Amino acid sequence: MQDDLAPARDASRPAPGGALDRRRFLKATAALALASSWPRAARVAAAASPPNVLLIMADQLRHDAVGYAGVQPALLTPNIDLLARFSQRYHDAYVQTPYCATSRSAIFSSRYPHANGVLENSAVGFPPPITGEVFPEVLHQHGWMTRYTGKKHVDVDITAYKPNASLLVPYADAQPLVLPDEHTGLWTSGYDDTATHQGDKTARRAMHFLDRYATSGEKRPFFLWVTFEDPHPLGNGASQQSPEAYQAPEGPEWTYADPTDIVVPALTPNEFANKPKVLADHVAGWHSPHGDLDHVRASSAHYFGGISMVDKHIGRVLRTLMMSGLSEDTLVIFLADHGDFMGAHDLYRKRNCCYDDITRIPLLVSRPGQMAQRFPGEDVRGFVESIDIGPWIYDFCNVPEPVGVQGDASQLPHDRVFCEVGTGPLRAQSIRTADHLYVEWPQDGELYELATDPAQVVNRFNDPTLVEVQAQLVAALELWRQQTAH
């Protein structure tokens, strides 16, 4: 299948910041390899001018639901895979909470949910003083033009024409990206908004922004967040567990044709019988018909179709970035806000759980010029938290980070990651190391030994053979709470 990315930028359209020659690029790459996975030295070597930042986000995309992960042969993501070839591929990236608004709030504030105050998916707004200290707003304060297009679902004032936006922006009522800028009269004409679906509209607006920016003479760097609402299931009138809930909204042609090629998870009868009762009760209404692998394959076929649809739109955006010459000066980050069970644990979508299926995400970082120069990326092993993304961007853009930021780009990779979800009796907090996952509930817990149970099925909480391990994890989780309390 031919991908949507151009093989090279249009030579007739010079890059606004000047071409990045191969010697300078190799110097920057060498600095990156020698110093750390994200040093400021690489940014200084790569270009003298502040970089643009393009943040592309998919909603509810599993870490293994991309072609380059090599898990699902039936899954077609040629554009994401091509971006992965020219990116650092972080294979152990985790969000700090597995719901849309809470995860996005953690990402943009660079703080854990208990520290930023957004613990529920329906929560609206950050409490002071965090408002104004999220990285798009900090970049804006330091001279970046900040824009977004697509699904927002976080209370961040990222668009100057729409201050104080509510957390839940109705998609049909979302104002277009290309309204007049606060300082100039750019981007007021030539916009084609004849999109057939939100994903198409998201891509069109991003493409229009990039095209108009490249020819505008604008001197400020930009931060552009392109945020797709797919492959998050929309329901379409179907039940939450119905395969049709995952039907790609642009039409049935986006459903993978042969579900028999799909790799399905192993299912364990009565898995939640040995887990906390509050958790078992919580997920009871979200089970699929147990053992019905055809149900899993049918849902996965629709889910993969939605992913391929998003991949097409991502390719259109990246092609525009390349053809406009902007890729020479643009840092590109691709990630998801959380995953999807997709049949694992007999569940779909996400719930108040801390399993890898919904907390582990794909994460790609392509440095300025890397796509245009076709310089290969690399695999990065070891834990990264989604709250590290803000500090990465601050460091790369040479912008001071606000006081209170909890992500840490200077100490990567981490040897553990933390997750938390819910409130009251459904509140859980977890610590995940290379060997164990420990989840603490108000009156109970979960403990998984990952060497023998990577799917996190057999609960070993209070197992006499793991007493010392459990005590160490309990102490580490308590220390994390104390150190990150606000």
N, C-alpha and C positions, 0 to 999 in steps of 0.2 A: 504493500500500500504506500502510495506517495504521501509524504508528510507535507504540512502546510508551511514549514519554515523555508525561507529562501536560502539558497546555497551561499549567498554573499550579499552584502548590501549594495544598493544601487550606487555605482561610482559617480553618477552625476549629481548626487545629493550628499555633499560633504557633511561629516559629523560636526555638530556645533562646537564641540570641545577639542577638535583636532584628532587625527588618527593616532591610535596607540601602536607604535611600531613594535616589531617582534622582540627586539632587544630589550625595550623597556618592559614589555609584557613578561619576558622570561625573568628579568630582574625581580619584578613584583612577585612572580610565582615562586622564585627561589627564596625570597624573603618570607613568603607565606609558609613554605615547607620548613624552614629553619627555625622560625620564631615560635609560632603556635598556629592553631587552626584559624585564628582571626586577629592578626596583629595590625596595629595602626601603621607600622612600617610599610606594609604592602600597599596600603591606601596611598601613602605619600609617594611611593615609587611609581605607582600606576598612573597618576595624573595629578597635576598641580591644582586643578579646579575642583570644587565640590562635586561629588557624584550625584546623578539622578538615582532614585530608588524605585524599582517596580516590584511591588509585593502582590503575588498572585495566590489566591486562596480558593480551595474547593471546600465544600461543606459536606461533612460526614464521609470522608474518604479514608478507608482503611489503609494501613501502612503497606499491606501486601497487595492492594488492588490497583497497582500500576505495573505496566509491562516490565519495566527494568528490574522489578523485584524478583522476577523469574518464578513466581508461584503459580500463576494462573495462565497457562498457554492460550486459553480462549480469549483473554483480555487484550484488546487492541488500544494502545495509547502511544502511537508513533511520535507525536509531538512532545509529550512529556518525556518519552524515552530519549529523544534527541537532545532535549534540554539537559537530561541527566548525563549524557555523554560529555557535556561541557560544563559540568558543575561538580562541586563537592556534594557527595551523596551521603547524607547522615542517616545511617541505618537504625540508630537507636534513639530517635527523637520522640519525646513524650510531651503531651499536653498536661496541664496541671488540674484539669477537670474536664469531664467528657460531655458537656453540653455546650450548645452554640454560644449563647450570650456570656456565660460564665467563662468559657475558654477564651473567647475574644477579649473579654475584659482583662483576663490575666495576661494575655499576649501584649496588648497595647499598653497596659500599665506597668508591665515588667514586675508584677507583684503576684504573690499567691492569693487565691480567692479570700482566705480569711483576713488577709492584710488589705486588700483593695475594697472589701465590703460587698462584693457581688457574689452571692452564694446560690442564687436561684436563677433559673433560666428566664423568669419573668421579672427579675429585678430591673429597676430603672435608675441608672446614673451612679457615678462614683461619689462617695462622700468627700467633702473638702479634707485635706488640701490636694487630693489626688487629681481632681478635675484640673486640667491644664498641664498635667505632668505626664501625659501619655505621649508616646514618641512621635506621632504625626503632628501634634500640637507643639511639641518642643522643636521639631524641625521647622515648623512654620515660624516660630519665634526667632529662629536663626537664619531666616532668609529663604527657606524652601517654599515653593508653591505646592500646596497639598490638596489632593483631589482623590475621590473614590468613585467607583461605578459598580453597581450591583447591590447585593444583599449586605446591609450594614450590620444590624443586630448587635450594636454596641453603642453606648452613649459617648461618642467621641466627636468633638467639633472639628471635623476634618475638611469641611467645605465652607469657605468664607461666605458663600451666598446663602447658607442655611445654618445659621448659628443655633445652638441649643437644640439640636435635633433630638427627638425622643428616641428611646432605645429601639422600639419596634417601628421601623419606617415601612408603611404599606408599599409593597413593591410597585403596584400600579400607579401610586401617587408620588413615587420618588422623583425628585426633580432631576433634569438631565445634567450630566457632567459639564456640558459645554455652555454654561451661562457666562456672561461677562465677568472677567477677572476683577478683583477689587482695585487694581491699579491701572489696568489697561483695558482696551476694548477688544481683546482677542476672543476668538472662538464664538462668534455670534452668528456665523453664516456657514452654509455649505454642509450642514449636518443632516445625514440621512437616518431617520429614526423609523424606518419601515420594518422593524424587527418583528419576527413572528413569535418569539418566546423570550423570556427574561435572560436566558444565557446568550442568545443572539444579541439582544439589546445591550447587555453588559459588555460584550466584545466590541460591538459597533462603537459604543461611546468611548471605550478605551482606545480603539484604533483612530477615531477622529481626533481625540486629544493628542495622541502621539504625532499624527500627521500635521496638525495645526501648530503644535509646539515646535516641531522641527523647522518649520518655515517662517516662524513668527519673529525671530530675532530676540526672543525673550532670553534674558541673561540669568535669571534665577534658575537654580536646579529644581527639579520637580520630585515629589513623592507621589506616586500613583498606586492606589490600592484597587486591584481588580478582583472582585469578590463574587464568585459564582455561587448560586444557591443549590446547585446540583453537585453530586448525585443524591443529596438529601431527598428521601421519599416525600412526595406531596400528598399521598393518600388517594386523590382522584375519586373520592367517594367510597373507596375500598376500605376494608378493615385494616387495622394497623399491621396485622400479620399476613395479609394477603399478598401473594406475589405481584398483583396488579398495583399495589401501593408503590412499587418501585418502577413502574412504567415510566420511561423517559418522556418528559412532557412535550418534546418536539415530534413525537409520533412513534408508532410501533416499528418503523424501520430502524430504530436505534436499539432494538432488542437483539441480542446475539442469537443466531439462528439455531445453534445446536447445543442445548444445555447439557448433553451427555459428556461434553468435553470439560465441564467445569469441575474443579477439584473441590470436594465438599469436606467439612470438618468431621472428625470422629465425634459421635454423640454417646453420652453416658446416661443410661436410665436413672431417673431419680437423683440427678446430680446434686440438687439443692437440699437433699435430705440431710446431708452432713455439714450444712452451712448455717449461718445465723438465721433464726426464724424470721426476724424482721426483713432480711433480704429475700428469703424464700417467699414470704407473703407479698413483698413488693413486686417481684417479677412474675408472680403467678399468672397474671392476665396477659403476659407478653410471650408466652411459649408458643412455639409452632407445634403442629402434630408430631409427637416424638417419633423419631425414626423415619420420618417421611423425607427421604433424601430427594425425591422428585420435587417436593415443595421447596427445599433449599435450592436446588438447581434452577427452578423456575424463577424464584426471587433473584438469584444471582444473575441470571440472564438479563433480567430487566435492569438490575443495578449496574452491570457491566455496560449495558447500552447507554445509561446515563453518563457513565464515566467516559465512554468513547465520545459522546456528544460534547462534554466539557473539554476533552482533549482537542477536538476540532477547533473550538473557540479559542483555546489557549494558543494553538498554532497560528491562528489568524492574528492574535495580538503580538506574538513574538515575531512573526513575519513582518508586521508593520514596524516594530521596533528595529529590526534589521534593515529593512529597506529605507527607513528614514535616516539611517546613520547614527541613531541614538544609542545603539547597543555598545558603541565604543566607550560611552561615558555613563553606563547605567548598570547598577548592581541589581540583579534579578534574584528574587527569593520566591520559591514555590513551596506551599505547605497546605495542610488541612487543619480545620479547627478541632476535629476529633474523628474517631472511626465509626464503625458500624459492626454489630455482632454478625450479621449476615449468616445466621443459622448456628453459629458457635454457641455453646451452652444452651442450645434449643431456644435462642433468643434472636430478636431483630431490633434494628435501630440502636438505641442506647438506653441505659437505665442507671440507677444509682449504684454503680459498680466501679471497680478500679482495675479491671482486667485489661490485658494488652490489646484485645480486640477493639476497644474503644478509646484507649489512651495513647496508643502508639500511632504515629503519623508518618507519612512521607515528608521529607525535607530536603530541598535542593537549594544550593547557593551558587550562582554563576557570577563571577567577578566582571567588572567592566572590561570589554574587549574579548572576553573568553569565547563567546559564541562566534563573533566575527572572525577571530583569529583561528577558530577551530582547534583550540588548545584543549587536550583531554582533561577531564576532571579526575576525581579520585574518590575511593570509598573511605569513609570515616567511621570507625567503630568506637563505641563508648557513648555513654549517656549524654544527651543534650535535653534541656528543658525548654519548652516554648517561651518561657519568660526570659530566656537568654537572647531572644531575637532583638529586642529593643537595645540592650547593651551592645550587641554586634553592630547594629546600625549606628548608634552613637559613636562607637569607636571608629568605624569605617568612615563616617562623615566628619570625624574630628569635632564632634559636638559634645559638650559636657553633659553628663547624665544628671537627672534630678536627684535630690536627696531622697533616700528611701527605696530606690530601685533594688530589687532582690535578685534579679537575674544576674549572672556572672559570666561574661564572655572571656575573662582572663584565666579561668581555671577549667578549661575544657580538655578532655571530656571529664564529666563527673563520674564518681563511683556509685552514685545512687540518684534516684529521682523520686519526687513526691507528688501525690495526687490527693485531692479531696473533693467531696461531692455532698450536696444535700444539707439539710438542717434538721434539728430535733432528733427524733428516733431514727431517721433515715440518713443521718450524717455519718460519713465514713472518711477516714484519712488513711493514707497508705504510704509505705516506703518500698521501693522496688530496687533491688541490687541485682548483680549478675546471677546470683544463686537463689534468691528468695523474693517472694512477694508477701508482705505482711499488711493486712488490712484491719484497722481497728474500728469497731462499732461501739455504740454506747454501753452495751451489756455483753458483748461477745467479740469474736474476731475470726480472721481467716489467715492461714499460713500455707504457702505453697512452695514445695521444693522443686525448683525449675529444671534441674538436671534430669529428673525422672518424670516430671509433670509440667512440660512447657506450656500446655494448654490451660493450666491453672484450674483443674477440675477437682482434685482430691484434697480436701481441707485437712491440714495437719495441725491446726490450732490446738494447743495444749498437749501435743504428742510428747510423751515422756522422752523419746529419743531426740527431740529438738528443743529441749528446755533451754539450753544455753543460747542457741541461735535465736529463739523467740525473745529471750530477755534482752539480748543485744539490740534487736530490732525495735523492741518497745522503748528502750532507752534512747535510741537514735531518733525515733519519731518524736519523743517528748522533747529532746534537745532542739530539734527542728522547730517545734511549736514555740518554744521559748525564744529562740533566736530570731524568729520571723514575726512575732506578735507585734501588732501596732496599736 
